[in-house]
Structure formats: structure tokens, C-alpha cells
Amino acid sequence: MRLRFTKMHGAGNDFVVIDATQQPFRLSPEQMRRLGDRRFGVGCDQILVIEPATSADADFRYRIFNNTGDEVEHCGNGARCFVRFVVDAGLTAKRDIQVDTMNRRLRLTLQDDGRVTVNMGAPVFEPAALPFDPQGLTPRLENGFALWPLDELQGVELGLVSMGNPHAVQRVADVEAAPVLTQGPLIEGHARFPRRVNAGFMQILARDRIALRVYERDAGETLACGTGACAAVVAGIRAGWLDAAVEVQTRGGLLKIEWAGGDAPVLMTGPATKVFDGEITL
Ligand SMILES: N[C@H](CCC[C@H](N)C(=O)O)C(=O)O
């Protein structure tokens, strides 16, 4: 089948965007794996599918598939690229847009400087929300925030945050020296995370600045992870290490994350870039 797509990235986290508002989305997991393959296809971390809204007060629905073909709950960098796409494609005249994902309503604003601010909804901290099996483990409390050990992984203390998708974040002294590519997969696929997890490695540079690397569920280390940046900042605020507005330095660019605490929503602001339009036969 011939498929039109748009290649985009949000701070280096890259996407194949498919407009399914005009034609139904019908790719098999195998076709999505080929589309996402960096040698046999176009190549991307995630595939974003834009569909007509299914609820009255939303403007669109937005589905996310990792490059393995697995559908997931949320993608923060993808949400910003979604807004850039629908505005540039003339699918909306709005600049404040509401979109439904699998399990959240997002509110997004395209700023005059081209960056996008996303209301990402509130974080959830209950282990069952990820899900995470805490059986037999005792967390250490830092400022009242639970940091969980992970059995055989000596010295690992994980802050658990759901942004709709699951995150396990640890503080490290030097993010460039962190064992992201060796320890990341061990956390991502650990049995205590039945639906696996995105593994974050956060270095605190100041109370308003962190460096972050994320070994993403399915996709491996990406140059940036929007929900991962939200989860890391929220965990750092709960642990008492960070203030309410934080600049997140990722390998692919800068994100700004703000959270007032409690059940307040997390706000993420960052870039969204179109690279090219294309067609592929799958
Ligand atoms: N790998 C993630 C989905 C993409 C998240 C990330 N690209 C973002 O910007 O939030 C998961 O399986 O939950």
C-alpha cells in the first residue's frame, strides 16, 4: 500500500506522522516495524497517528505506536509535533487545541515563537498505576517521596511516576557516565514492571536545571523523552531536589517543565520540527 507521511522530531525524538483524518489507519504491527526501521524503512522512535476526535469537546484523537508496533498511552515530544502538524496541514485554525490520547485529555498551545506548551495532565505515583510490583521491597523515603530498590540492581533507587505511560527515574552523579545502555534495558524489561517501563537517568545541575537521558520502553535510548522529562522533574520536586520550574537538558535539545505539586497538571514547553514529507510503499 502507498502511505503518505511527514517526518518530524521534538528535541531529536523522531516520529513518522500519519494523517488518518482523511483515510483510515490500517497498518499491521509488521508494517509499522518496517516503517520505523532505520535501514529497511523510514526510521523513527514512534509513529504518530492523527484521527478525528471521538469525543464532542476534543479537536482530534492522537495515537502513538513505538517503532516495535506496540501502541502506548502517551508521547510528550510527539504531542508537540502533533500540534505543529495539524496547524501546518490546515486541519485546524485553532492555536489552543484539545486532543485525546488512549487514556488522557491533553491541552496544547502553539506559541508565537513556534514552541508548543502541553498540559500533560497530573502525575500519578501509585505503583499500581505503572504497574509496578512492590512485593517484598521497602522504599527509602526522601522528603516523604518513595525511592524503590530493584532487587539485584545494587544501589538503584527508583522514583516511580505515571504520566499516563510508566516511568522509573533515578538520580545519578553524571548523566554522561550513567549506565543507560546496560542498566536501562534491565530496568525496562524487569519482571516487577509487567508492562515494562521507561528508565530515566537524571543529573541535578541546579534546583532549576537537570540533565536527563532516558532508555525508552521499546525504542531504547532516545535523544529526548517528553513524558520522561515530566516524570524526572516531578520526582525531583517530590524528593525535594528541584523547584517548580525546571530546564531539562536532553541530548536532543531543551525542554521546560513546570509543576505546582499535588494534583496540578504538569506543563511541558519545547520545540516541534518538520523534517520532510514523503511516501512509502509498505
Ligand atoms: N516509549 C514510550 C512512548 C514514547 C514516549 C516519549 N517519546 C515521549 O516523548 O514522551 C513508552 O513506551 O511509554
The ligand as a MOL file (V3000), in Angstrom:
LIG
                    3D

  0  0  0     0  0            999 V3000
M  V30 BEGIN CTAB
M  V30 COUNTS 13 12 0 0 0
M  V30 BEGIN ATOM
M  V30 1 N 8.4900 4.8840 24.7900 0
M  V30 2 C 7.3350 5.4820 25.4760 0
M  V30 3 C 6.4260 6.2170 24.4540 0
M  V30 4 C 7.0790 7.4630 23.8870 0
M  V30 5 C 7.4210 8.4560 24.9660 0
M  V30 6 C 8.4170 9.5620 24.5760 0
M  V30 7 N 8.9180 9.5120 23.2300 0
M  V30 8 C 7.8850 10.9490 24.9360 0
M  V30 9 O 8.2650 11.9420 24.2890 0
M  V30 10 O 7.1110 11.0330 25.9230 0
M  V30 11 C 6.5150 4.3810 26.1460 0
M  V30 12 O 6.6010 3.2300 25.6820 0
M  V30 13 O 5.8140 4.7050 27.1200 0
M  V30 END ATOM
M  V30 BEGIN BOND
M  V30 1 1 1 2
M  V30 2 1 2 3
M  V30 3 1 2 11
M  V30 4 1 3 4
M  V30 5 1 4 5
M  V30 6 1 5 6
M  V30 7 1 6 7
M  V30 8 1 6 8
M  V30 9 2 8 9
M  V30 10 1 8 10
M  V30 11 2 11 12
M  V30 12 1 11 13
M  V30 END BOND
M  V30 END CTAB
M  END
